[in-house]
Amino acid sequence: MGNYKLLPYGISDYAQVKREGLFMVDKTKYLERMERAGHFLFLIRPRRFGKSMFLSMMEAYYDIEAKDNFDLLFGVTYSRNSRAVSPVS
């Protein structure tokens, strides 16, 4: 029973969640969809649905200053294993 991850309750910093090994649903596949969607996007989801976490994930993914941590943050995610989305290099 000891092999479970804690929920990141109240934490919306993607890098912190990944560093601490907390439970998180991989939503990096939506980066590909958003890149193809167009210029104007409206993120409407219910409360506590992960909007801030998703924006934090996008910031970590596209931030040129965070490229040294890219493998740590996105090493086992959909976006890292898919060639559909190109991170900042």
N, C-alpha and C positions, 0 to 999 in steps of 0.2 A: 504494500500500500504506500510505500515511501516514494514511488516514482511518479509524482504528479507536480505540475507547475502551479504556482500561485497566480491568481487573477490580478491584473494591474488596476485595481479599483482606485479611481481618482487620479491615475497617472495618464497623461496624454502625450508624453515625450517618447517617440518611437525608439530613439537611441537608448534611452534609459531602460525601456522594456526589454530590448534585445540584449543589452549588457547584463542585466540582472536575470535573464533567462525566464521571464514571466510568460504566462500563457498569452498567445496572441493568434488571431486568425489571419492567415496570409491573404492580404487584399492587393498585393502588388500586380495581379493580373488586370486590375482596373486601370493601372497607369496606361497600358496599351490602348484601352478603350477611350480613355480621356484624351490621349494624344490625337486620336482619329475623330473625336467628337466635334471639334470646332473651337472657336475662340471664346465663346461665352458659355460657362457652365454654372448651374445652380444646384448646389448640394442640399437637397431637402430630405432629411431623415428625422425620425423621432429622437427625442432626448435619449442620451446614453447609448447612442448607436455607433459611435466611433468616428464622428466627423473630425474632431480635433486630432485624434490619433492618425487619421488618414492624411490630414494636411501636414502633420509632423513627419510622416513617412515620405510624403512628396518632397518636403524640404530636405530631408536627409538624402533622398535619391538624386535630386538635381543640384544640390549645393556643391560647387566646385571646390570649396574649402574643406569639404568632408570626404573627398575622394580617397584619402588614405584609409578611412574606416569602411569603405564600401563593401569589401569582402566580409568583414565582421558583421555588418548590419544586414546585408542581403545575400549572404553566402548560400543559404538553403531555401531561397524563396523562388516563386514562380518567375519573377522578372530576371533573376540571375540565371536560371536554367532555360530561359526562352530567348530567342534572338529577336523577338518582336520589338522590344523596347531598347533603345540605346541610351545608356547612362552617360553623364558628362564624363569626358575622358581627359 
